[in-house]
Amino acid sequence: MKARVTVTLKTGVLDPQGEAIRHALGALGFDDVEGVRQGKLIELDLADTDPAAAEARVTEMCEKLLANTVIENYSVEVI
C-alpha cells in the first residue's frame, strides 16, 4: 500500500523559497505569477493492508517527524 503526504506552510508563515521561485519565474517572462507557496510531497510504501490503519499510522508519522506542525499543514492520502 502507498501513502502520499503533502506538506505546506501555514498561511501567514513567510516562504522565502516560494518568493525566490516567483522572482525567478518573473525573470523568465512569467510576470503574471502573483504568488508561490513551496511545499513538499512525500510518498511512502507501507506494509499495511488496511487503509484506515495505514492512514492512522502515516498521520502519526507526520505528527512526530514528517511535518513541523507549528508552521506546516499536512494532508495524507492512502492510494
N, C-alpha and C positions, 0 to 999 in steps of 0.2 A: 504494500500500500504506500502511496505517496502523499505527502502533505506539502502545501505551499504556504509560506508565511510572507506577508507583505508588511514591511516596517516603514513608517513615515514619521516625520517630525510633527509634533502637535502644532496646531495653529498658534501663532504668536512667538514661536521659537525661531530665532534667526537661522537662516540656511545659507551660509557662505558658499557652499558648493553649488547650490541651486542658482545663486546670484552669479557665480562665475560662469555657469553654463549659459544663463540668459545673456550675459555680456558677450560671450564667445559666439552665440547664435546671431546676435546683433552685428558683430564684426563680419560674419559670413553673409550678411544681407537679409537675415530673418528678423527684420525690425518690428514685426507685428507681434512678437512674443512679449507679453507684458509681465510674466512671472513664471518661475520654475521652482518646484519643490522636488528635491532629490531624495530618494529613499533606497531601500534595498529589498531584494527578493531572495528568499532562502528556500530551497527545495530539499526535502528530507525523504529518504527511503526508509520506511518503517517495517518492522516485523509484525506489527499489529494487524489483525484481520477484522476487528470490529471498528467501524468508522467512528462511533461515538467515543470509544476508549482511545482511539488514536487522536481524535481532536482534543480530548481532555489532556492527554499526555503532552501534545505539542503546545497547548496553552500553558501548561506547567513549565515547559522549556522556555517559552517566551518570557514568562514572569521571572524566571531565575537567571536567564542568560541572553537569549536572542534579542530582546528589546530592553532599552532603558526606559522603563515605564514613567519615569519622571518627565522626560521630554519627548517620548515617542509613543505613537499608537501602533497597534499591530492588528492584523486580521489573519485568521487561519482558515485554509481551505483544504479539505481532505479529498484527494482525487484517486 
